[in-house]
Amino acid sequence: MTHADPAPATSPPAEHRARLLAAMAEALRDNPFAEVTVSEVVRRARTSRRTFYQHFADRDACLVALLQDRNTQTVASIEAAIDSSLPLTEQVVQAVSAWVEEVAADPGLTLAWIREVPALGAAGRELTRMANDSFASLIARVAEEAGAGELFAARAPLALVLIGGLRELVARAAEDGDDVRQLRETAILAALSLLGAD
């Protein structure tokens, strides 16, 4: 007769980190970041303060890590939604629609990104720059593959205007309790104008 190996006494570090980030996200859906404490995150994650500080220097570092992961996930979801065999206009519609759905799936976390990150100082500036660059790079890849690379290169600074403007629209909608999906058409028009595909 064989016996299954007993469950490990402790969870692997990656699982602890994931649980802490999920707990931070959950806390941000219920409260402004200023009211979220390490104790609350630990309680929601069902782990210890010692474990928290093994992964993050402080509460701000946990938020930055959460938003970095969220940004990576969002860009990957947008990229996966794009069919590069289609005309540029249709790719733009696919990309923007995917972005809107990602935002709509978790408006509380999106609002935390927009409103809380500026208060994080240098770490917040670096995070914002990284996020903006990742979205701008995605737009550039789409344009390049669609044969509009030179046009986008000439308008590249407008990508930051587009990203910043859309984030502000989303923030206002989230603050007012509106469905961010209502911004889809406006976002598509703005993106098409940027790429000269309207």
MDTraj code that builds the backbone (N, CA, C; nanometers):
import mdtraj as md
import numpy as np

residues = "MET THR HIS ALA ASP PRO ALA PRO ALA THR SER PRO PRO ALA GLU HIS ARG ALA ARG LEU LEU ALA ALA MET ALA GLU ALA LEU ARG ASP ASN PRO PHE ALA GLU VAL THR VAL SER GLU VAL VAL ARG ARG ALA ARG THR SER ARG ARG THR PHE TYR GLN HIS PHE ALA ASP ARG ASP ALA CYS LEU VAL ALA LEU LEU GLN ASP ARG ASN THR GLN THR VAL ALA SER ILE GLU ALA ALA ILE ASP SER SER LEU PRO LEU THR GLU GLN VAL VAL GLN ALA VAL SER ALA TRP VAL GLU GLU VAL ALA ALA ASP PRO GLY LEU THR LEU ALA TRP ILE ARG GLU VAL PRO ALA LEU GLY ALA ALA GLY ARG GLU LEU THR ARG MET ALA ASN ASP SER PHE ALA SER LEU ILE ALA ARG VAL ALA GLU GLU ALA GLY ALA GLY GLU LEU PHE ALA ALA ARG ALA PRO LEU ALA LEU VAL LEU ILE GLY GLY LEU ARG GLU LEU VAL ALA ARG ALA ALA GLU ASP GLY ASP ASP VAL ARG GLN LEU ARG GLU THR ALA ILE LEU ALA ALA LEU SER LEU LEU GLY ALA ASP".split()
xyz = np.array([
    [0.0843, -0.1187, 0.0000],
    [0.0000, 0.0000, 0.0000],
    [0.0886, 0.1247, 0.0000],
    [0.0569, 0.2169, -0.0883],
    [0.1356, 0.3400, -0.0957],
    [0.0591, 0.4548, -0.0330],
    [0.1326, 0.5489, 0.0117],
    [0.0712, 0.6669, 0.0743],
    [0.1131, 0.7910, -0.0028],
    [0.0193, 0.8821, -0.0208],
    [0.0520, 1.0087, -0.0867],
    [0.1436, 1.0889, 0.0033],
    [0.2303, 1.1658, -0.0592],
    [0.3171, 1.2522, 0.0199],
    [0.2336, 1.3530, 0.0955],
    [0.2691, 1.3811, 0.2188],
    [0.1913, 1.4809, 0.2944],
    [0.2066, 1.6184, 0.2316],
    [0.1072, 1.7026, 0.2518],
    [0.1131, 1.8393, 0.1996],
    [0.2285, 1.9124, 0.2650],
    [0.2969, 1.9978, 0.1922],
    [0.4080, 2.0717, 0.2524],
    [0.3593, 2.1596, 0.3654],
    [0.4440, 2.1761, 0.4656],
    [0.4045, 2.2532, 0.5833],
    [0.3935, 2.4012, 0.5525],
    [0.4698, 2.4450, 0.4561],
    [0.4657, 2.5866, 0.4214],
    [0.4437, 2.6031, 0.2718],
    [0.3858, 2.7155, 0.2354],
    [0.3621, 2.7449, 0.0941],
    [0.4907, 2.7981, 0.0316],
    [0.5113, 2.7743, -0.0981],
    [0.6306, 2.8280, -0.1635],
    [0.6258, 2.9802, -0.1673],
    [0.7432, 3.0451, -0.1733],
    [0.7487, 3.1924, -0.1731],
    [0.6626, 3.2572, -0.2813],
    [0.6589, 3.1985, -0.4015],
    [0.5802, 3.2579, -0.5094],
    [0.4328, 3.2623, -0.4731],
    [0.3866, 3.1595, -0.4023],
    [0.2459, 3.1577, -0.3610],
    [0.2189, 3.2644, -0.2568],
    [0.3124, 3.2813, -0.1636],
    [0.2970, 3.3871, -0.0627],
    [0.2861, 3.5237, -0.1302],
    [0.3763, 3.5483, -0.2238],
    [0.3764, 3.6771, -0.2937],
    [0.2444, 3.6984, -0.3666],
    [0.1971, 3.5966, -0.4364],
    [0.0711, 3.6076, -0.5105],
    [-0.0448, 3.6356, -0.4163],
    [-0.0453, 3.5696, -0.3018],
    [-0.1536, 3.5916, -0.2050],
    [-0.1502, 3.7326, -0.1485],
    [-0.0309, 3.7831, -0.1227],
    [-0.0184, 3.9191, -0.0707],
    [-0.0630, 4.0219, -0.1742],
    [-0.0256, 4.0013, -0.3001],
    [-0.0675, 4.0940, -0.4052],
    [-0.2180, 4.0885, -0.4256],
    [-0.2756, 3.9684, -0.4213],
    [-0.4214, 3.9558, -0.4346],
    [-0.4918, 4.0245, -0.3183],
    [-0.4327, 4.0138, -0.1998],
    [-0.4910, 4.0784, -0.0816],
    [-0.4835, 4.2304, -0.0931],
    [-0.3715, 4.2820, -0.1455],
    [-0.3604, 4.4263, -0.1666],
    [-0.4654, 4.4731, -0.2663],
    [-0.4822, 4.3990, -0.3752],
    [-0.5824, 4.4350, -0.4755],
    [-0.7221, 4.4353, -0.4148],
    [-0.7512, 4.3356, -0.3352],
    [-0.8826, 4.3260, -0.2701],
    [-0.9056, 4.4439, -0.1769],
    [-0.8022, 4.4785, -0.1001],
    [-0.8134, 4.5916, -0.0072],
    [-0.8374, 4.7225, -0.0811],
    [-0.7721, 4.7380, -0.1971],
    [-0.7871, 4.8615, -0.2745],
    [-0.9258, 4.8733, -0.3365],
    [-0.9935, 4.7626, -0.3553],
    [-1.1301, 4.7686, -0.4084],
    [-1.2275, 4.8192, -0.3024],
    [-1.1871, 4.8074, -0.1773],
    [-1.2753, 4.8467, -0.0670],
    [-1.2378, 4.9794, -0.0033],
    [-1.1113, 5.0186, -0.0186],
    [-1.0632, 5.1379, 0.0518],
    [-0.9612, 5.2150, -0.0296],
    [-0.9478, 5.3463, -0.0052],
    [-0.8381, 5.4217, -0.0652],
    [-0.7060, 5.3663, -0.0117],
    [-0.5993, 5.3809, -0.0883],
    [-0.4696, 5.3273, -0.0486],
    [-0.4236, 5.3838, 0.0857],
    [-0.4555, 5.5097, 0.1112],
    [-0.4136, 5.5725, 0.2369],
    [-0.4690, 5.4986, 0.3588],
    [-0.5788, 5.4273, 0.3403],
    [-0.6415, 5.3549, 0.4517],
    [-0.6044, 5.2073, 0.4564],
    [-0.5272, 5.1620, 0.3590],
    [-0.4869, 5.0211, 0.3551],
    [-0.3578, 5.0042, 0.4353],
    [-0.3607, 4.9178, 0.5337],
    [-0.2433, 4.8934, 0.6170],
    [-0.1812, 4.7574, 0.5857],
    [-0.0562, 4.7419, 0.6261],
    [0.0100, 4.6123, 0.6114],
    [-0.0678, 4.5069, 0.6888],
    [-0.1175, 4.5441, 0.8058],
    [-0.1944, 4.4488, 0.8870],
    [-0.3175, 4.3982, 0.8120],
    [-0.3847, 4.4888, 0.7407],
    [-0.5032, 4.4466, 0.6656],
    [-0.4651, 4.3536, 0.5511],
    [-0.3586, 4.3867, 0.4818],
    [-0.3138, 4.3020, 0.3703],
    [-0.2770, 4.1633, 0.4216],
    [-0.2062, 4.1586, 0.5324],
    [-0.1649, 4.0309, 0.5921],
    [-0.2876, 3.9501, 0.6344],
    [-0.3841, 4.0184, 0.6937],
    [-0.5058, 3.9496, 0.7381],
    [-0.5802, 3.8902, 0.6194],
    [-0.5957, 3.9681, 0.5131],
    [-0.6670, 3.9189, 0.3951],
    [-0.5907, 3.8056, 0.3266],
    [-0.4576, 3.8125, 0.3324],
    [-0.3755, 3.7096, 0.2680],
    [-0.3617, 3.5851, 0.3559],
    [-0.4022, 3.5965, 0.4817],
    [-0.3898, 3.4869, 0.5776],
    [-0.2442, 3.4415, 0.5903],
    [-0.1615, 3.5428, 0.6097],
    [-0.0195, 3.5152, 0.6290],
    [0.0312, 3.6052, 0.7409],
    [0.1601, 3.6184, 0.7549],
    [0.2166, 3.6949, 0.8663],
    [0.2853, 3.8220, 0.8185],
    [0.3050, 3.9138, 0.9114],
    [0.3796, 4.0354, 0.8798],
    [0.5226, 3.9993, 0.8406],
    [0.5781, 3.8986, 0.9051],
    [0.7138, 3.8547, 0.8713],
    [0.7208, 3.8128, 0.7246],
    [0.6196, 3.7383, 0.6808],
    [0.6155, 3.6953, 0.5409],
    [0.6025, 3.8159, 0.4488],
    [0.5191, 3.9121, 0.4870],
    [0.5017, 4.0326, 0.4057],
    [0.6369, 4.0995, 0.3831],
    [0.7114, 4.1190, 0.4904],
    [0.8374, 4.1924, 0.4796],
    [0.9497, 4.1088, 0.4169],
    [0.9281, 3.9801, 0.4007],
    [1.0219, 3.8989, 0.3237],
    [1.0092, 3.9280, 0.1744],
    [0.8918, 3.9771, 0.1342],
    [0.8651, 4.0023, -0.0074],
    [0.8672, 4.1504, -0.0437],
    [0.8274, 4.2365, 0.0494],
    [0.8145, 4.3790, 0.0189],
    [0.8752, 4.4642, 0.1298],
    [0.9438, 4.5686, 0.0894],
    [1.0063, 4.6574, 0.1887],
    [0.9019, 4.7292, 0.2722],
    [0.7907, 4.7633, 0.2082],
    [0.6840, 4.8342, 0.2777],
    [0.5553, 4.8266, 0.1952],
    [0.4551, 4.8954, 0.2411],
    [0.3241, 4.8968, 0.1762],
    [0.3323, 4.9531, 0.0346],
    [0.4106, 5.0584, 0.0160],
    [0.4267, 5.1186, -0.1166],
    [0.4863, 5.0188, -0.2154],
    [0.5869, 4.9442, -0.1705],
    [0.6520, 4.8469, -0.2580],
    [0.5542, 4.7379, -0.3008],
    [0.4647, 4.7013, -0.2125],
    [0.3629, 4.6011, -0.2459],
    [0.2696, 4.6555, -0.3529],
    [0.2294, 4.7814, -0.3389],
    [0.1425, 4.8434, -0.4395],
    [0.2132, 4.8516, -0.5747],
    [0.3387, 4.8920, -0.5746],
    [0.4137, 4.9013, -0.6997],
    [0.4219, 4.7649, -0.7676],
    [0.4508, 4.6612, -0.6915],
    [0.4602, 4.5263, -0.7480],
    [0.3260, 4.4822, -0.8057],
    [0.2188, 4.5122, -0.7353],
    [0.0849, 4.4770, -0.7829],
    [0.0558, 4.5457, -0.9156],
    [0.0855, 4.6732, -0.9242],
    [0.0547, 4.7482, -1.0455],
    [0.1466, 4.7102, -1.1610],
    [0.2700, 4.6744, -1.1309],
    [0.3592, 4.6237, -1.2361],
    [0.3015, 4.4955, -1.2963],
    [0.2586, 4.4051, -1.2093],
    [0.1993, 4.2788, -1.2566],
    [0.0733, 4.3057, -1.3370],
    [-0.0076, 4.3979, -1.2876],
    [-0.1329, 4.4305, -1.3553],
    [-0.1054, 4.4893, -1.4943],
    [-0.0060, 4.5756, -1.5039],
    [0.0272, 4.6363, -1.6319],
    [0.0750, 4.5304, -1.7310],
    [0.1596, 4.4399, -1.6855],
    [0.2093, 4.3326, -1.7718],
    [0.0932, 4.2475, -1.8228],
    [0.0014, 4.2155, -1.7333],
    [-0.1159, 4.1354, -1.7707],
    [-0.2024, 4.2082, -1.8725],
    [-0.2237, 4.3375, -1.8517],
    [-0.3079, 4.4161, -1.9419],
    [-0.2480, 4.4230, -2.0814],
    [-0.1185, 4.4519, -2.0902],
    [-0.0529, 4.4603, -2.2209],
    [-0.0598, 4.3256, -2.2921],
    [-0.0372, 4.2164, -2.2176],
    [-0.0435, 4.0836, -2.2781],
    [-0.1838, 4.0528, -2.3287],
    [-0.2868, 4.0912, -2.2540],
    [-0.4245, 4.0667, -2.2959],
    [-0.4599, 4.1453, -2.4215],
    [-0.4134, 4.2699, -2.4278],
    [-0.4380, 4.3523, -2.5465],
    [-0.3692, 4.2917, -2.6681],
    [-0.2429, 4.2547, -2.6501],
    [-0.1679, 4.1978, -2.7621],
    [-0.2333, 4.0693, -2.8131],
    [-0.2837, 3.9875, -2.7201],
    [-0.3472, 3.8610, -2.7581],
    [-0.4779, 3.8837, -2.8332],
    [-0.5407, 3.9994, -2.8122],
    [-0.6698, 4.0281, -2.8756],
    [-0.6558, 4.0803, -3.0178],
    [-0.5353, 4.1143, -3.0579],
    [-0.5133, 4.1761, -3.1885],
    [-0.4845, 4.0701, -3.2952],
    [-0.5578, 4.0790, -3.4041],
    [-0.5335, 3.9930, -3.5210],
    [-0.4554, 4.0755, -3.6222],
    [-0.3253, 4.0482, -3.6324],
    [-0.2385, 4.1302, -3.7175],
    [-0.2663, 4.1142, -3.8664],
    [-0.3515, 4.0184, -3.9019],
    [-0.3850, 4.0011, -4.0437],
    [-0.4932, 4.0985, -4.0890],
    [-0.5557, 4.1662, -3.9943],
    [-0.6635, 4.2591, -4.0270],
    [-0.6094, 4.3988, -4.0576],
    [-0.6908, 4.4826, -4.1215],
    [-0.6491, 4.6216, -4.1455],
    [-0.6232, 4.6939, -4.0140],
    [-0.5417, 4.7990, -4.0198],
    [-0.5024, 4.8726, -3.9006],
    [-0.6235, 4.9219, -3.8209],
    [-0.7248, 4.9731, -3.8899],
    [-0.8409, 5.0261, -3.8172],
    [-0.9058, 4.9184, -3.7310],
    [-0.9149, 4.7973, -3.7841],
    [-0.9780, 4.6887, -3.7086],
    [-0.8893, 4.6435, -3.5928],
    [-0.7579, 4.6479, -3.6143],
    [-0.6669, 4.6138, -3.5055],
    [-0.6781, 4.7143, -3.3911],
    [-0.6946, 4.8411, -3.4266],
    [-0.7096, 4.9445, -3.3253],
    [-0.8368, 4.9207, -3.2447],
    [-0.9449, 4.8873, -3.3134],
    [-1.0714, 4.8594, -3.2446],
    [-1.0533, 4.7408, -3.1491],
    [-0.9850, 4.6373, -3.1949],
    [-0.9614, 4.5199, -3.1103],
    [-0.8773, 4.5563, -2.9883],
    [-0.7715, 4.6324, -3.0111],
    [-0.6814, 4.6692, -2.9019],
    [-0.7519, 4.7553, -2.7975],
    [-0.8218, 4.8570, -2.8427],
    [-0.8903, 4.9467, -2.7489],
    [-1.0019, 4.8737, -2.6755],
    [-1.0742, 4.7902, -2.7468],
    [-1.1823, 4.7140, -2.6830],
    [-1.1265, 4.6231, -2.5735],
    [-1.0130, 4.5596, -2.6009],
    [-0.9501, 4.4728, -2.5010],
    [-0.9053, 4.5535, -2.3800],
    [-0.8495, 4.6726, -2.4064],
    [-0.8061, 4.7588, -2.2952],
    [-0.9253, 4.8005, -2.2095],
    [-1.0329, 4.8401, -2.2721],
    [-1.1523, 4.8821, -2.1975],
    [-1.2057, 4.7669, -2.1117],
    [-1.2059, 4.6465, -2.1660],
    [-1.2537, 4.5316, -2.0895],
    [-1.1632, 4.5027, -1.9704],
    [-1.0326, 4.5171, -1.9883],
    [-0.9396, 4.4968, -1.8774],
    [-0.9668, 4.5983, -1.7661],
    [-0.9874, 4.7226, -1.8059],
    [-1.0150, 4.8277, -1.7079],
    [-1.1488, 4.8036, -1.6391],
    [-1.2496, 4.7680, -1.7178],
    [-1.3837, 4.7472, -1.6637],
    [-1.3884, 4.6294, -1.5671],
    [-1.2990, 4.5336, -1.5866],
    [-1.2979, 4.4155, -1.4997],
    [-1.2542, 4.4496, -1.3574],
    [-1.1805, 4.5601, -1.3416],
    [-1.1319, 4.5964, -1.2082],
    [-1.1123, 4.7474, -1.1980],
    [-1.2226, 4.8239, -1.2051],
    [-1.2086, 4.9701, -1.2035],
    [-1.1469, 5.0243, -1.0751],
    [-1.1685, 4.9558, -0.9627],
    [-1.1100, 5.0017, -0.8366],
    [-0.9587, 5.0001, -0.8400],
    [-0.9042, 4.8943, -0.8965],
    [-0.7587, 4.8841, -0.9063],
    [-0.7044, 4.9835, -1.0076],
    [-0.7787, 5.0036, -1.1157],
    [-0.7375, 5.1014, -1.2162],
    [-0.7364, 5.2421, -1.1552],
    [-0.8369, 5.2709, -1.0753],
    [-0.8437, 5.4024, -1.0105],
    [-0.7267, 5.4198, -0.9136],
    [-0.6924, 5.3142, -0.8424],
    [-0.5781, 5.3218, -0.7508],
    [-0.4512, 5.3523, -0.8280],
    [-0.4363, 5.2890, -0.9437],
    [-0.3188, 5.3148, -1.0283],
    [-0.3107, 5.4627, -1.0640],
    [-0.4211, 5.5176, -1.1084],
    [-0.4217, 5.6549, -1.1587],
    [-0.4071, 5.7572, -1.0470],
    [-0.4749, 5.7354, -0.9362],
    [-0.4783, 5.8350, -0.8301],
    [-0.3688, 5.8198, -0.7253],
    [-0.3230, 5.6977, -0.6983],
    [-0.2293, 5.6755, -0.5884],
    [-0.0832, 5.6802, -0.6295],
    [-0.0532, 5.6396, -0.7528],
    [0.0868, 5.6284, -0.7954],
    [0.1634, 5.7605, -0.7858],
    [0.1039, 5.8760, -0.8220],
    [0.1809, 6.0011, -0.8114],
    [0.2341, 6.0294, -0.6716],
    [0.1681, 5.9733, -0.5685],
    [0.2121, 5.9974, -0.4306],
    [0.3280, 5.9068, -0.3892],
    [0.3701, 5.8182, -0.4773],
    [0.4754, 5.7224, -0.4425],
    [0.6161, 5.7757, -0.4716],
    [0.6254, 5.9004, -0.5137],
    [0.7552, 5.9610, -0.5366],
    [0.8298, 5.8996, -0.6534],
    [0.9604, 5.8765, -0.6349],
    [1.0445, 5.8253, -0.7433],
    [0.9955, 5.6895, -0.7933],
    [0.9525, 5.6041, -0.7016],
    [0.9026, 5.4714, -0.7418],
    [0.7783, 5.4856, -0.8286],
    [0.6933, 5.5822, -0.7955],
    [0.5729, 5.6058, -0.8744],
    [0.6039, 5.6595, -1.0118],
    [0.7020, 5.7500, -1.0193],
    [0.7410, 5.8049, -1.1490],
    [0.7997, 5.6965, -1.2388],
    [0.8821, 5.6100, -1.1792],
    [0.9419, 5.5012, -1.2564],
    [0.8352, 5.4032, -1.3050],
    [0.7399, 5.3744, -1.2186],
    [0.6313, 5.2839, -1.2547],
    [0.5473, 5.3417, -1.3679],
    [0.5136, 5.4693, -1.3577],
    [0.4343, 5.5345, -1.4611],
    [0.5078, 5.5361, -1.5944],
    [0.6357, 5.5657, -1.5892],
    [0.7164, 5.5685, -1.7123],
    [0.7208, 5.4301, -1.7768],
    [0.7410, 5.3283, -1.6946],
    [0.7449, 5.1907, -1.7442],
    [0.6125, 5.1526, -1.8101],
    [0.5030, 5.1866, -1.7444],
    [0.3716, 5.1530, -1.7976],
    [0.3448, 5.2267, -1.9284],
    [0.3739, 5.3562, -1.9303],
    [0.3525, 5.4342, -2.0518],
    [0.4377, 5.3815, -2.1670],
    [0.5628, 5.3476, -2.1362],
    [0.6517, 5.2957, -2.2404],
    [0.6020, 5.1619, -2.2943],
    [0.5476, 5.0780, -2.2073],
    [0.5003, 4.9471, -2.2534],
    [0.3796, 4.9623, -2.3452],
    [0.2909, 5.0565, -2.3133],
    [0.1755, 5.0795, -2.4002],
    [0.2185, 5.1454, -2.5314],
    [0.3100, 5.2410, -2.5223],
    [0.3593, 5.3070, -2.6439],
    [0.4304, 5.2071, -2.7345],
    [0.5061, 5.1154, -2.6759],
    [0.5751, 5.0132, -2.7550],
    [0.4753, 4.9214, -2.8238],
    [0.3675, 4.8891, -2.7547],
    [0.2631, 4.8058, -2.8144],
    [0.1996, 4.8772, -2.9338],
    [0.1689, 5.0051, -2.9169],
    [0.1107, 5.0831, -3.0267],
    [0.2073, 5.0870, -3.1447],
    [0.3358, 5.1060, -3.1154],
    [0.4360, 5.1118, -3.2220],
    [0.4452, 4.9797, -3.2969],
    [0.4384, 4.8673, -3.2245],
    [0.4449, 4.7363, -3.2894],
    [0.3261, 4.7142, -3.3813],
    [0.2080, 4.7524, -3.3335],
    [0.0879, 4.7378, -3.4156],
    [0.1002, 4.8221, -3.5425],
    [0.1458, 4.9448, -3.5273],
    [0.1611, 5.0343, -3.6422],
    [0.2645, 4.9798, -3.7403],
    [0.3758, 4.9332, -3.6877],
    [0.4835, 4.8811, -3.7724],
    [0.4353, 4.7604, -3.8535],
    [0.3682, 4.6676, -3.7868],
    [0.3215, 4.5471, -3.8548],
    [0.2134, 4.5780, -3.9575],
    [0.1427, 4.6889, -3.9376],
    [0.0368, 4.7276, -4.0310],
    [0.0894, 4.8206, -4.1404],
    [0.2217, 4.8452, -4.1413],
    [0.2792, 4.9298, -4.2444],
    [0.2666, 5.0777, -4.2168],
    [0.2358, 5.1135, -4.0919],
    [0.2207, 5.2545, -4.0570],
    [0.3286, 5.2985, -3.9583],
    [0.4420, 5.2294, -3.9602],
    [0.5481, 5.2584, -3.8643],
    [0.6039, 5.3985, -3.8752],
    [0.6273, 5.4468, -3.9975],
    [0.6842, 5.5808, -4.0157],
    [0.5872, 5.6878, -3.9679],
    [0.4587, 5.6652, -3.9975],
    [0.3581, 5.7608, -3.9537],
    [0.3535, 5.7672, -3.8015],
    [0.3555, 5.6488, -3.7370],
    [0.3517, 5.6489, -3.5913],
    [0.4759, 5.7150, -3.5334],
    [0.5923, 5.6872, -3.5927],
    [0.7165, 5.7460, -3.5422],
    [0.7069, 5.8980, -3.5414],
    [0.6429, 5.9529, -3.6425],
    [0.6277, 6.0980, -3.6507],
    [0.5306, 6.1504, -3.5450],
    [0.4408, 6.0629, -3.5008],
    [0.3405, 6.1053, -3.4041],
    [0.3613, 6.0435, -3.2661],
    [0.4744, 5.9793, -3.2451],
    [0.4991, 5.9039, -3.1222],
    [0.4686, 5.9816, -2.9939],
    [0.5074, 6.1102, -2.9833],
    [0.4760, 6.1827, -2.8595],
    [0.3266, 6.1874, -2.8289],
    [0.2452, 6.1782, -2.9352],
    [0.1009, 6.1810, -2.9118],
    [0.0519, 6.0556, -2.8403],
    [0.1317, 5.9480, -2.8439],
    [0.0928, 5.8256, -2.7737],
    [0.0812, 5.8526, -2.6243],
    [0.1728, 5.9337, -2.5710],
    [0.1662, 5.9671, -2.4287],
    [0.0443, 6.0517, -2.3985],
    [0.0103, 6.1402, -2.4900],
    [-0.1109, 6.2220, -2.4731],
    [-0.2335, 6.1324, -2.4717],
    [-0.2373, 6.0373, -2.5635],
    [-0.3499, 5.9443, -2.5706],
    [-0.3612, 5.8630, -2.4417],
    [-0.2499, 5.8052, -2.3972],
    [-0.2510, 5.7208, -2.2774],
    [-0.2937, 5.8004, -2.1547],
    [-0.2352, 5.9199, -2.1390],
    [-0.2709, 6.0032, -2.0243],
    [-0.4153, 6.0479, -2.0267],
    [-0.4629, 6.0868, -2.1440],
    [-0.6019, 6.1307, -2.1563],
    [-0.7015, 6.0194, -2.1279],
    [-0.6729, 5.9015, -2.1789],
    [-0.7632, 5.7887, -2.1552],
    [-0.7645, 5.7489, -2.0081],
    [-0.6490, 5.7562, -1.9448],
    [-0.6450, 5.7239, -1.8014],
    [-0.7294, 5.8219, -1.7202],
    [-0.7251, 5.9487, -1.7568],
    [-0.8051, 6.0471, -1.6840],
    [-0.9543, 6.0235, -1.7061],
    [-0.9932, 5.9896, -1.8291],
    [-1.1341, 5.9570, -1.8560],
    [-1.1794, 5.8388, -1.7714],
    [-1.0952, 5.7381, -1.7636],
    [-1.1276, 5.6193, -1.6845],
    [-1.1385, 5.6541, -1.5366],
    [-1.0457, 5.7351, -1.4877],
    [-1.0476, 5.7739, -1.3468],
    [-1.1772, 5.8460, -1.3116],
    [-1.2174, 5.9386, -1.3963],
    [-1.3410, 6.0123, -1.3684],
    [-1.4626, 5.9211, -1.3698],
    [-1.4656, 5.8305, -1.4670],
    [-1.5784, 5.7362, -1.4751],
    [-1.5830, 5.6487, -1.3507],
    [-1.4659, 5.5986, -1.3083],
    [-1.4605, 5.5121, -1.1902],
    [-1.5012, 5.5886, -1.0646],
    [-1.4551, 5.7122, -1.0515],
    [-1.4895, 5.7937, -0.9343],
    [-1.6391, 5.8230, -0.9288],
    [-1.6989, 5.8387, -1.0458],
    [-1.8427, 5.8695, -1.0520],
    [-1.9296, 5.7446, -1.0495],
    [-1.8657, 5.6282, -1.0463],
    [-1.9416, 5.5036, -1.0435],
    [-2.0005, 5.4656, -1.1781],
    [-1.9497, 5.5234, -1.2868],
    [-2.0002, 5.4930, -1.4211],
    [-1.9312, 5.3700, -1.4785],
    [-1.9956, 5.3061, -1.5723],
    [-1.9372, 5.1917, -1.6413],
    [-1.8338, 5.2442, -1.7407],
    [-1.7091, 5.2047, -1.7239],
    [-1.6034, 5.2567, -1.8113],
    [-1.6197, 5.2083, -1.9553],
    [-1.7040, 5.1088, -1.9764],
    [-1.7258, 5.0617, -2.1139],
    [-1.7886, 5.1694, -2.2017],
    [-1.8499, 5.2683, -2.1380],
    [-1.9106, 5.3771, -2.2150],
    [-1.8045, 5.4635, -2.2837],
    [-1.6788, 5.4467, -2.2444],
    [-1.5698, 5.5243, -2.3034],
    [-1.5117, 5.4585, -2.4279],
    [-1.5600, 5.3400, -2.4612],
    [-1.5001, 5.2623, -2.5696],
    [-1.4936, 5.3403, -2.7009],
    [-1.6042, 5.3992, -2.7437],
    [-1.6057, 5.4683, -2.8725],
    [-1.5127, 5.5900, -2.8722],
    [-1.5124, 5.6636, -2.7627],
    [-1.4231, 5.7798, -2.7527],
    [-1.2773, 5.7360, -2.7611],
    [-1.2446, 5.6272, -2.6907],
    [-1.1073, 5.5774, -2.6917],
    [-1.0671, 5.5287, -2.8304],
    [-1.1582, 5.4643, -2.8999],
    [-1.1289, 5.4160, -3.0356],
    [-1.1040, 5.5332, -3.1297],
    [-1.1872, 5.6353, -3.1223],
    [-1.1705, 5.7530, -3.2082],
    [-1.0358, 5.8203, -3.1827],
    [-0.9987, 5.8309, -3.0554],
    [-0.8719, 5.8950, -3.0205],
    [-0.7543, 5.8139, -3.0740],
    [-0.7611, 5.6815, -3.0580],
    [-0.6519, 5.5962, -3.1054],
    [-0.6412, 5.5983, -3.2577],
    [-0.7543, 5.5956, -3.3247],
    [-0.7538, 5.6017, -3.4718],
    [-0.6939, 5.7322, -3.5207],
    [-0.7264, 5.8407, -3.4540],
    [-0.6723, 5.9704, -3.4934],
    [-0.5207, 5.9727, -3.4760],
    [-0.4725, 5.9136, -3.3660],
    [-0.3287, 5.9098, -3.3405],
    [-0.2560, 5.8371, -3.4532],
    [-0.3117, 5.7240, -3.4956],
    [-0.2454, 5.6434, -3.5964],
    [-0.2790, 5.6850, -3.7388],
    [-0.3604, 5.7889, -3.7526],
    [-0.3986, 5.8336, -3.8858],
    [-0.4789, 5.7293, -3.9601],
    [-0.5555, 5.6487, -3.8840],
    [-0.6313, 5.5393, -3.9446],
    [-0.7799, 5.5663, -3.9453],
    [-0.8193, 5.6889, -3.9149],
    [-0.9627, 5.7193, -3.9103],
    [-1.0152, 5.7547, -4.0477],
])
top = md.Topology()
chain = top.add_chain()
for i, resn in enumerate(residues, 1):
    res = top.add_residue(resn, chain, resSeq=i)
    for name in ("N", "CA", "C"):
        top.add_atom(name, md.element.get_by_symbol(name[0]), res)
traj = md.Trajectory(xyz[None], top)
